[in-house]
Amino acid sequence: MYAIVDIAGQQFKVEKEQEIFVHRLEGEAGSVVEFDNVLLLDVDGKIIVGTPVIDGALVKAKIIEHMKGDKVIVFHKKRRKGYQKENGHRQYLSKIVIEEILEKGAKVKKKETKAEEKPKEVKKAEKETEVKAEKKAEKPAVEVKEKPKTEAKTEKKTVKEPEAKKEETKKEAKEKVKKEEKPKTEAKAEKKEDIKAEVKKEEKKEEPKVEAEKKEETSKADDKEEK
């Protein structure tokens, strides 16, 4: 009879009265330890496989002593860098002996099924429905009365009136803009006329000077010819 057990994160194939070394366990030397993470059992040639663990299976063991494993040398080196480092490591271990392998020795843990969770959801849904019903009962039922046709026509007319008002306001706004633009155009025209008048005045002032210069040039030319 043998079993495959998960002990401190490692899987071991164990038999009765077998001694094994495992990672350090809690407990003093001589104390009894139980492991219920049994993954596989062989009972007189009949193999039982867990999904992932066998319910009720149990392995009992006794701690013999706590110790350290053999030294492992850890050496680091980086070539062409002048770097090298050497460390040693000794793993903390526990030596145990297997006393019993039981097919049905552990207390079976009851799994919480979904069937047990459903009633809670049902209760929540019932509470929500009750609250909704209470809110509806508090609100009085509003009676909807049919309005006569005359009232309906008047409502349609009132809806159209704001549209007409909007159009009037748009027209008024356009007229205001035009009125504001007219003085601006008139002012621009006046400015242009003023500029033209100033240019003409300057031209008139410059005409006598030009004529005097021409006379001087002609007089000089005549003097040269006489010489």
C-alpha positions as CSV (number, residue, x, y, z in Angstrom):
1,M,0.0,0.0,0.0
2,Y,1.4,3.4,-1.0
3,A,0.1,7.0,-1.4
4,I,1.1,10.1,-3.2
5,V,1.0,13.1,-0.8
6,D,1.5,16.8,-1.0
7,I,3.8,17.9,1.9
8,A,4.9,21.5,2.1
9,G,4.5,22.1,-1.6
10,Q,6.2,18.9,-2.7
11,Q,4.7,15.6,-3.8
12,F,6.1,12.4,-2.3
13,K,5.4,8.7,-2.9
14,V,5.3,7.2,0.6
15,E,4.8,3.8,2.2
16,K,4.4,2.7,5.8
17,E,7.6,3.1,8.0
18,Q,9.4,5.1,5.3
19,E,11.7,7.9,6.2
20,I,11.8,11.0,4.1
21,F,13.3,14.5,4.2
22,V,10.8,17.4,3.7
23,H,11.0,21.2,4.0
24,R,11.0,22.4,7.6
25,L,7.7,21.7,9.3
26,E,6.1,23.4,12.3
27,G,6.4,21.3,15.4
28,E,9.0,19.8,17.7
29,A,10.8,16.6,17.3
30,G,8.6,13.6,18.4
31,S,5.3,15.3,17.5
32,V,2.8,13.7,15.1
33,V,1.9,15.4,11.9
34,E,-1.1,14.6,9.6
35,F,-1.4,15.3,5.9
36,D,-4.8,15.2,4.2
37,N,-3.7,16.3,0.7
38,V,-3.6,12.8,-0.7
39,L,-3.6,12.7,-4.4
40,L,-3.5,9.0,-5.1
41,L,-3.9,5.7,-3.1
42,D,-3.0,2.1,-3.9
43,V,-5.1,-0.2,-1.7
44,D,-4.3,-3.9,-2.4
45,G,-3.8,-3.2,-6.1
46,K,-6.9,-0.9,-6.4
47,I,-5.9,2.6,-7.4
48,I,-7.9,5.5,-6.2
49,V,-7.3,8.9,-7.9
50,G,-8.4,12.2,-6.3
51,T,-10.1,15.1,-8.0
52,P,-7.7,16.6,-7.1
53,V,-7.7,15.3,-3.5
54,I,-9.2,12.1,-2.1
55,D,-11.9,12.8,0.5
56,G,-11.2,11.2,3.8
57,A,-7.7,9.9,3.0
58,L,-5.0,10.7,5.5
59,V,-1.3,10.1,6.1
60,K,0.1,10.2,9.6
61,A,3.8,10.9,10.2
62,K,6.2,11.5,13.1
63,I,8.9,14.2,13.2
64,I,12.2,12.6,14.0
65,E,14.5,15.6,13.9
66,H,15.1,19.1,12.4
67,M,18.3,19.5,10.4
68,K,20.1,21.3,7.6
69,G,20.7,19.8,4.2
70,D,24.1,19.5,2.4
71,K,25.8,22.7,1.5
72,V,25.1,24.0,-2.1
73,I,27.7,26.4,-3.5
74,V,26.3,29.3,-5.5
75,F,29.0,30.9,-7.7
76,H,28.5,34.0,-9.9
77,K,30.9,35.3,-12.5
78,K,30.9,38.0,-15.2
79,R,33.7,37.5,-17.7
80,R,35.9,40.5,-18.6
81,K,34.4,42.5,-15.8
82,G,36.5,41.3,-12.9
83,Y,33.4,40.2,-11.0
84,Q,32.9,36.9,-9.2
85,K,31.0,35.9,-6.1
86,E,30.7,32.7,-4.1
87,N,28.0,31.9,-1.6
88,G,26.9,28.8,0.2
89,H,23.4,27.6,1.1
90,R,22.0,24.9,3.4
91,Q,18.3,24.2,3.2
92,Y,16.3,23.8,6.5
93,L,14.8,20.3,6.5
94,S,12.7,18.0,8.7
95,K,13.2,14.2,8.8
96,I,9.9,12.3,9.2
97,V,8.8,8.7,9.3
98,I,5.4,7.6,7.9
99,E,3.4,5.8,10.5
100,E,0.0,5.2,8.9
101,I,-1.8,5.5,5.6
102,L,-5.6,5.7,6.1
103,E,-8.2,5.5,3.3
104,K,-10.9,7.0,5.5
105,G,-9.4,8.6,8.5
106,A,-9.8,12.4,8.0
107,K,-12.9,14.4,8.7
108,V,-14.7,15.1,5.4
109,K,-15.0,18.8,4.9
110,K,-18.5,19.8,3.7
111,K,-18.3,21.7,0.5
112,E,-20.6,24.7,0.1
113,T,-22.7,23.9,-3.0
114,K,-24.4,26.3,-5.2
115,A,-27.8,24.9,-4.1
116,E,-27.1,26.5,-0.7
117,E,-26.3,29.8,-2.2
118,K,-29.5,30.0,-4.3
119,P,-31.9,30.6,-1.4
120,K,-30.0,33.8,-0.5
121,E,-30.5,35.0,-4.1
122,V,-34.2,34.1,-3.9
123,K,-34.6,36.0,-0.7
124,K,-33.0,39.1,-2.2
125,A,-35.3,38.9,-5.2
126,E,-38.3,38.6,-3.0
127,K,-37.3,41.6,-0.9
128,E,-36.8,43.7,-4.1
129,T,-40.2,42.7,-5.4
130,E,-41.8,43.6,-2.0
131,V,-40.1,47.1,-2.0
132,K,-41.3,47.7,-5.6
133,A,-44.9,46.7,-4.7
134,E,-44.8,49.1,-1.6
135,K,-43.7,52.0,-3.8
136,K,-46.4,51.4,-6.3
137,A,-49.0,51.2,-3.6
138,E,-47.8,54.6,-2.2
139,K,-48.2,56.4,-5.5
140,P,-51.8,57.2,-6.3
141,A,-53.2,56.1,-9.6
142,V,-53.4,59.1,-12.0
143,E,-56.6,59.2,-14.0
144,V,-56.0,60.1,-17.6
145,K,-58.9,62.1,-19.1
146,E,-59.4,62.6,-22.8
147,K,-59.4,66.3,-23.7
148,P,-62.0,67.6,-26.1
149,K,-61.1,68.4,-29.7
150,T,-61.4,72.2,-29.2
151,E,-58.7,72.1,-26.5
152,A,-56.4,70.1,-28.7
153,K,-56.8,72.6,-31.6
154,T,-56.0,75.5,-29.3
155,E,-52.8,73.7,-28.1
156,K,-51.7,73.3,-31.7
157,K,-52.1,77.0,-32.3
158,T,-50.2,77.9,-29.2
159,V,-47.4,75.7,-30.4
160,K,-47.2,77.6,-33.8
161,E,-47.2,81.1,-32.2
162,P,-43.7,80.8,-30.7
163,E,-42.4,79.9,-34.2
164,A,-43.9,83.1,-35.7
165,K,-42.4,85.1,-32.9
166,K,-39.0,83.6,-33.6
167,E,-39.2,84.7,-37.2
168,E,-40.2,88.2,-36.3
169,T,-37.2,88.5,-33.9
170,K,-34.9,87.3,-36.6
171,K,-36.2,89.9,-39.0
172,E,-35.8,92.6,-36.4
173,A,-32.2,91.5,-35.7
174,K,-31.4,91.7,-39.4
175,E,-32.8,95.2,-39.7
176,K,-30.8,96.4,-36.7
177,V,-27.6,95.0,-38.3
178,K,-28.4,96.9,-41.5
179,K,-29.0,100.1,-39.7
180,E,-25.7,99.7,-37.8
181,E,-23.8,99.0,-41.0
182,K,-25.1,102.2,-42.9
183,P,-23.3,104.7,-40.7
184,K,-20.1,102.8,-41.0
185,T,-20.3,102.8,-44.8
186,E,-21.1,106.5,-44.8
187,A,-18.2,107.3,-42.5
188,K,-15.9,105.3,-44.8
189,A,-17.1,107.3,-47.9
190,E,-16.5,110.6,-46.1
191,K,-13.0,109.5,-45.1
192,K,-12.2,108.7,-48.8
193,E,-13.5,112.1,-49.9
194,D,-11.4,113.9,-47.3
195,I,-8.3,112.0,-48.4
196,K,-8.9,112.9,-52.1
197,A,-9.3,116.6,-51.2
198,E,-6.1,116.6,-49.3
199,V,-4.2,115.0,-52.2
200,K,-5.6,117.7,-54.6
201,K,-4.5,120.5,-52.2
202,E,-0.9,119.1,-52.0
203,E,-0.8,118.8,-55.8
204,K,-1.8,122.4,-56.2
205,K,0.8,123.5,-53.7
206,E,3.5,121.6,-55.6
207,E,2.6,123.0,-59.1
208,P,4.2,126.5,-58.7
209,K,7.4,125.0,-57.4
210,V,7.6,122.8,-60.4
211,E,7.0,125.7,-62.8
212,A,9.7,127.8,-61.1
213,E,12.2,125.0,-61.5
214,K,11.4,124.6,-65.1
215,K,11.9,128.4,-65.7
216,E,15.3,128.2,-64.0
217,E,16.4,125.3,-66.1
218,T,15.3,127.1,-69.3
219,S,17.1,130.3,-68.3
220,K,20.3,128.4,-67.5
221,A,20.1,126.7,-70.9
222,D,19.7,130.0,-72.7
223,D,22.7,131.5,-70.8
224,K,24.9,128.6,-71.9
225,E,23.9,129.0,-75.6
226,E,24.7,132.7,-75.5
227,K,28.2,132.0,-74.1
